Amino acid sequence: MAWRLCLSIMLMLALSACSRDRPSWFSRERKPPPTLVVPFTRLGTVPVLAGAPVLVVPTQGLPATVDGLPIRLATAIVDALVARDVLAATRSAGASTYLLQTAVEGDSLRARMVGPDGLAIIDKAVPLDAPVEQLDRAGLERLAAAVASAIVALPDGEATMAQGGTRVRVVGVEGAPGDGNRALALALERDLARRGLVVVDAEGPDILSIRGRVEVTRKETRDHVVLLWQVSAPGQDGVATIRQENDVPSGALDSKWGLIAPAAAEGGGDGITEAISAFAARGR
């Protein structure tokens, strides 16, 4: 009888020790989801300031006898960038402008982008199929599209981070001024679909949910914007929170978000796909 009592006491002590030392995943207290900080906006792989346009200047290196071709090519590049959701123009719109310069160098067109600080952030060469001065309108448009694609191209593999066609649902966005709630939600759906994720409308046991929240702090001449994306899985508190923030001109987002919405969604998409990849690697 005594050894049974002793054994019971030892077992109780062992269980008590285990309860103190057991891993955190047995605890009722769940760890908060990790927070990833990503750029508010991106131009391909390059972070850019929200609301700051890309100024495309006339192409250099063309023969002086080619009348109007430098500005025509610059205008075509602007159109190609705008078609890819990049805010671009042939006229400067402020001090925080990114400068895109193009120049003919042998059998290629050199595209060089300089940031507001004067530092080069993109420098790529686009092959020429024919001398620029011999290109017709269609040829200029093809060349401009090639320049735009070279600038906004994603690195190899980034568009296929879907982890076997992971299904996600963008529940919505709240707190944004102007048309931001709807614009951001639609832009994020498009960005995630482009990356290979399966965007659905319904809930399900294998569907990750994404909710957005915008917080705007008004300042004298600038508005500080914080954008939070909450990624969660059924039955769990959260997978991750993606945080983006930036200053924009005061009142710039009070009406239409325009091209800032897809640019912000692209930055958010980077963090969301990173979080989903890490979540899938843990085996859910």
matplotlib code that plots the C-alpha trace (Angstrom):
import matplotlib.pyplot as plt

x = [0.0, 2.9, 4.6, 1.3, 0.9, 4.5, 4.0, 0.8, 2.7, 5.6, 3.2, 1.4, 4.7, 5.8, 2.5, 2.8, 6.3, 5.2, 2.4, 4.9, 7.4, 5.1, 5.6, 3.6, 1.4, -0.3, -1.1, -4.4, -2.6, -1.9, 1.0, 0.0, 0.4, 3.7, 3.7, 5.5, 6.4, 6.4, 6.7, 3.4, 3.8, 6.1, 7.1, 7.9, 10.6, 11.4, 9.6, 8.3, 6.6, 2.8, 1.4, 4.7, 4.6, 7.3, 8.4, 9.3, 11.6, 12.3, 14.6, 18.2, 20.6, 18.2, 19.3, 18.4, 16.6, 14.0, 11.3, 9.2, 10.3, 11.9, 8.7, 6.5, 8.5, 8.3, 4.5, 4.2, 6.2, 3.9, 0.9, 2.5, 3.3, -0.2, -1.6, 0.5, -0.9, 2.1, 1.5, 3.5, 3.5, 5.7, 5.4, 6.7, 4.1, 6.2, 9.4, 8.9, 9.1, 10.9, 12.8, 12.8, 15.4, 15.9, 18.8, 19.7, 23.0, 24.0, 21.4, 19.6, 17.5, 18.9, 16.2, 17.4, 15.2, 16.4, 14.7, 13.8, 17.2, 19.1, 20.2, 19.6, 17.3, 16.7, 19.2, 18.2, 18.9, 16.0, 17.1, 16.1, 14.7, 15.3, 16.7, 14.4, 14.1, 12.7, 9.9, 6.3, 3.6, 3.0, 6.8, 7.1, 4.2, 5.9, 9.2, 7.4, 5.7, 9.0, 10.5, 7.5, 7.7, 11.4, 10.8, 7.8, 8.9, 8.7, 11.7, 11.7, 9.3, 7.6, 4.4, 4.1, 4.2, 0.8, 1.8, -0.3, -3.2, -3.9, -7.5, -8.0, -10.9, -10.6, -13.3, -13.0, -11.3, -12.5, -11.5, -10.1, -11.2, -12.7, -13.2, -10.3, -12.2, -13.5, -10.5, -8.0, -10.1, -10.4, -6.8, -5.6, -7.9, -6.3, -2.8, -3.2, -4.8, -1.8, 0.5, -1.3, -3.5, -7.1, -9.4, -12.9, -16.0, -17.1, -15.9, -14.5, -12.3, -9.3, -9.7, -7.6, -9.3, -7.8, -9.1, -7.8, -7.9, -6.7, -5.8, -5.2, -3.5, -4.0, -1.0, -0.4, 0.6, 0.7, -1.5, 0.2, -1.5, -1.2, -2.6, -2.9, -3.7, -4.9, -4.4, -6.3, -7.2, -10.4, -10.2, -7.1, -6.5, -4.3, -1.6, 0.1, -0.4, 1.1, 1.8, 2.3, 2.7, 3.6, 3.0, 0.9, 0.0, -2.8, -6.2, -4.7, -6.8, -10.1, -11.7, -10.2, -7.3, -6.6, -3.3, -2.2, -4.6, -3.0, 0.5, -0.3, -2.0, 1.2, 3.3, 0.7, 0.7, 4.4, 3.9, 0.7, 2.3, 5.4, 3.1, 1.1, 4.3, 5.6, 2.2, 2.1, 5.6, 4.6, 2.0, -0.9]
y = [0.0, 2.3, 1.9, 2.6, 5.9, 6.8, 6.0, 8.2, 11.1, 10.8, 10.7, 13.8, 15.6, 14.6, 15.7, 19.0, 19.5, 18.7, 21.3, 24.0, 23.0, 22.0, 23.8, 27.0, 25.3, 23.4, 26.6, 28.3, 31.6, 32.0, 34.0, 37.1, 36.8, 38.2, 41.7, 42.2, 45.7, 46.2, 49.3, 51.3, 51.3, 49.6, 50.0, 46.4, 45.5, 49.2, 51.0, 54.4, 57.2, 57.1, 59.8, 60.6, 60.3, 59.0, 61.8, 60.4, 62.7, 62.7, 60.0, 61.0, 59.9, 60.2, 62.0, 65.7, 65.2, 63.0, 65.5, 64.9, 61.3, 61.8, 63.1, 60.7, 57.7, 59.3, 59.7, 56.0, 54.9, 57.0, 55.2, 51.8, 52.6, 53.9, 50.7, 48.8, 50.9, 53.2, 56.9, 58.5, 61.7, 63.8, 66.8, 67.2, 67.2, 68.1, 67.7, 64.0, 62.9, 59.9, 60.6, 58.1, 58.7, 56.7, 56.9, 55.0, 53.1, 51.1, 48.3, 48.9, 51.5, 52.3, 53.0, 54.7, 55.7, 58.2, 58.7, 62.1, 61.9, 61.8, 58.2, 55.7, 52.9, 51.2, 50.8, 48.4, 47.9, 47.0, 45.4, 47.2, 45.2, 48.1, 51.6, 53.8, 56.4, 53.8, 52.6, 53.4, 54.0, 50.3, 49.8, 52.7, 51.2, 47.8, 49.4, 51.5, 48.3, 46.6, 49.5, 49.5, 45.7, 45.9, 48.5, 46.9, 43.2, 41.1, 38.9, 35.3, 33.2, 36.0, 35.6, 31.9, 32.0, 30.4, 27.3, 24.9, 27.3, 28.6, 29.9, 33.4, 35.7, 39.4, 40.2, 44.0, 47.2, 49.7, 53.2, 54.6, 58.0, 58.6, 55.5, 53.7, 50.9, 49.5, 50.5, 48.8, 45.6, 45.3, 46.1, 43.5, 40.8, 41.5, 41.5, 38.2, 36.6, 37.7, 36.0, 32.7, 32.7, 31.6, 34.4, 33.3, 35.0, 32.3, 31.1, 27.6, 25.4, 25.8, 29.4, 32.2, 35.5, 38.9, 42.1, 45.6, 48.6, 52.2, 54.8, 58.4, 60.9, 64.5, 66.7, 70.3, 69.7, 65.9, 63.0, 60.0, 56.8, 53.4, 50.3, 47.0, 43.7, 41.0, 37.4, 34.7, 31.1, 29.3, 28.5, 30.6, 34.1, 35.1, 34.1, 37.5, 41.3, 43.2, 46.9, 49.6, 53.3, 56.5, 60.3, 61.7, 65.3, 66.5, 65.5, 63.5, 60.4, 62.2, 61.5, 59.0, 56.8, 56.2, 54.5, 54.6, 51.7, 49.1, 50.3, 49.9, 46.6, 45.4, 46.2, 44.5, 41.5, 41.0, 40.7, 38.6, 36.0, 35.9, 35.3, 32.6, 30.8, 30.8, 29.6, 26.7, 25.7, 25.3, 22.7, 24.8]
z = [0.0, 0.9, -2.5, -4.3, -2.3, -3.1, -6.7, -6.8, -5.2, -7.6, -10.6, -9.3, -9.0, -12.4, -14.0, -12.1, -13.5, -17.0, -16.7, -15.8, -18.5, -21.3, -24.7, -25.4, -28.0, -25.1, -23.4, -23.6, -24.1, -27.9, -29.2, -31.1, -34.9, -36.2, -37.8, -41.1, -42.1, -45.9, -48.1, -48.5, -52.3, -54.7, -58.3, -59.2, -56.7, -55.9, -53.0, -54.1, -52.2, -52.3, -54.6, -56.2, -60.0, -62.3, -64.7, -68.1, -70.0, -73.8, -75.0, -75.6, -78.3, -81.2, -84.5, -84.5, -87.8, -86.1, -85.3, -82.3, -81.7, -78.3, -76.7, -78.7, -77.2, -73.7, -74.1, -75.2, -72.1, -69.9, -71.4, -70.9, -67.3, -66.5, -68.0, -65.4, -62.6, -62.2, -61.8, -64.6, -66.6, -69.0, -66.7, -63.2, -60.4, -57.4, -55.5, -54.7, -58.3, -59.7, -62.9, -65.8, -68.4, -71.6, -74.1, -77.2, -76.7, -79.7, -80.3, -77.0, -75.2, -71.7, -69.1, -65.9, -63.0, -60.4, -57.0, -55.4, -53.5, -56.8, -56.5, -59.3, -58.3, -61.7, -64.6, -67.4, -71.1, -73.4, -76.8, -80.0, -82.8, -85.2, -85.1, -83.1, -85.8, -88.2, -85.8, -86.7, -84.1, -83.4, -83.1, -80.6, -78.5, -78.5, -77.4, -74.7, -73.4, -73.2, -71.2, -68.8, -68.4, -67.6, -64.9, -63.1, -63.6, -60.5, -59.6, -60.8, -58.7, -56.9, -58.9, -58.0, -54.2, -54.0, -52.2, -54.3, -55.1, -51.6, -51.4, -49.8, -49.2, -49.0, -46.4, -46.9, -45.8, -43.3, -42.1, -45.4, -46.6, -50.0, -52.1, -50.3, -48.7, -52.0, -54.1, -51.8, -51.5, -55.3, -55.9, -53.4, -54.9, -58.3, -56.9, -55.1, -58.1, -60.2, -57.8, -58.3, -55.2, -55.6, -54.6, -53.5, -52.0, -49.6, -46.2, -45.8, -43.5, -45.9, -46.8, -45.3, -44.6, -45.1, -43.5, -44.1, -41.8, -42.6, -40.0, -41.1, -38.8, -40.1, -40.0, -41.1, -44.7, -44.7, -43.7, -42.1, -43.4, -41.7, -43.6, -41.7, -43.3, -40.9, -42.3, -40.3, -40.7, -39.5, -35.8, -35.2, -33.8, -36.7, -39.2, -39.5, -39.6, -42.5, -41.7, -44.2, -43.5, -45.3, -45.5, -48.3, -49.2, -46.9, -48.3, -51.2, -50.4, -49.4, -52.7, -55.2, -54.3, -58.0, -58.8, -55.1, -54.3, -56.6, -55.6, -51.9, -52.6, -54.4, -51.3, -49.1, -51.4, -50.8, -47.1, -47.4, -49.7, -47.4, -44.4, -46.3, -47.4, -43.8, -42.5, -45.1, -44.2, -40.6, -41.8, -40.5]

ax = plt.figure().add_subplot(projection="3d")
ax.plot(x, y, z, "-o")
ax.set_aspect("equal")
plt.show()
